[in-house]
Amino acid sequence: MWCKPQNATEPITISLSNCADCEHFINENSRFLESASENSTQYWHDDLDDAQLKKVTFMGLGLGLIYGGLHAVAWDAHFPSYVEQILWRVAVVVIIASTPFYFVAFSEN
């Protein structure tokens, strides 16, 4: 049985000073670690111009619709029970409908 702590109230600090591999990793990647902590509120698409952002958005939208469409192929497939068939169809509709909704709801323009 896997036991994990519950109701943890205090953080545990782990010292990396005695770990040669950890120090090597930190020294080799310090530039990336610092930039990640400084730019934690910067979004990945801040570096893209409008044309690139549009292309990435349409690619994401297309991939999401393809993903949902592949699941829709099994719309009339045989399922062990009627409940499983209904759950599959609901999941397909949610996948296909949520993809464009996501891009509309979270677009900045």
N, C-alpha and C positions, 0 to 999 in steps of 0.2 A: 504494500500500500504506500502511496506517495503522500507524505505529510508535508504540508506547507503552512507557513505562519499565518495566523488569522489575527485581526485587530492589531496589526503592527502600528505602534505609535511613535517610534523613534527610528530615524535612519541609521543604517550601519555604514560607516566609512571604511572603505577598503584602501589600504595603502599600497601604492604601486611602486614605492621606492625600492623595494627589495626584489623586484621582478625585472630582470635584464631584458626579456623579450618585450615587456610592456613599455619600458623606457625607450627601447629601440623603435617600437611602433609609434610612440608619441613623438619622438624626435624626427622620424621620417615623415610623419603626417601632420606636424604641428601647423603648417600653413593652412591645410584643409580644415583642421579642427577649429582653428581660430576663426576662419572665415565662416564656418557653419554656425558658430555661436554668435558672431556679430550680425549675420544676415538672417537670423531666424525668422524675421517677418517678411523677408523678400520672397516673392513668389517666383516660381520657375519661369513663368512667361514674361517677366519684366524685361528680359533681354531680347525679346522678339519684337520685330516690327509688326505692323497691322497685317500685312500680307502673310507673313509666316504664322502669326497667331491664328488667322483665318484658316490656313491650310491645316494646322495642327488640330484645330477645333473640328473641322470637317472630317479629318482622318479619324479622330476619336469617335465622332458621331457615327461614321460609317462602320467602324469596327464594332461598336456597340450594337448597331442594328444587324450586322452580320452574325454576331454572337447570338442575339435573340432569334434571328431567322433560322440558324442551324438547329436551335431547340424547337422551333415551330415546325420543322420537318416531321417531327414525331407527334404532331397534333392528333392524327387519326391512328396512331400505333396502338397495338394491343397492350393493355396494362392489366396487372393482376387483379385490380379492383377498380370500381367506379370512382372511389375517393381518390386513388392515386392518379387517375386520368384527369379529374377535376383539378387536383393540386398542380399537376404538370401544366395544364392549360393556363391556370392562374399565374404560375411562375413565368410562363412564356409572355403573357400579356404584361406583367410587371417589368420584365427585362426590356421588352421592346418599348413600352411607354415611358419607363424611367430614363432611358438614354437621352432622348431629346429634351425631356423635362430638366435633366441635370444641366445640360448645356444652356438652356434658356434661363434657368433659375440662378445659375452661378456665373453667367457671363457678366463682364464688367461694363459692357457698352449698352 
